[in-house]
Amino acid sequence: MTTTTYSVSGMTCGHCVSAVTEELSKLDGVTEVQVDLAAGTATVTSDQPLDGEAVRAAVDEAGYEVAS
């Protein structure tokens, strides 16, 4: 198992949390997603390390951005 925390910019409400959670959950191998609105983070647990570009694309699809 691999757990990685990403900084996500642009989230302002519960809908934002739901959208990011939904898109990240679609990635292959993801077993758990926890989004913290107050901290502006998304913590993703997966079977194997995730491709950073795939994570960025999923967050982008939700309408937000992974901060560098």
C-alpha positions, -999 to +999 in steps of 0.1 A: +000+000+000+011+035-008-003+067+008+004+101-007-009+135+002-014+162-025-021+199-020-052+209-040-060+245-047-094+260-054-115+239-031-141+260-011-170+238-001-183+203+004-191+200-033-155+205-041-145+178-017-170+154-033-158+162-068-122+157-060-129+125-041-150+111-069-124+117-096-095+104-076-114+073-066-117+064-103-079+059-107-068+023-110-055+009-078-070+036-055-084+020-023-092+052-003-094+089-007-096+115+021-100+151+012-094+178+039-111+210+028-096+231+056-060+219+049-065+219+011-052+184+008-062+151-007-047+119+008-048+089-016-041+053-006-035+029-035-022-006-042+008+008-059+024+042-064+003+064-087+014+083-117+016+120-108+002+131-141-028+108-137-035+124-103-032+159-117-055+150-146-081+136-122-080+167-100-081+189-131-112+169-143-129+178-110-122+215-117-092+220-093-055+220-094-027+200-077-004+227-062+033+222-069 
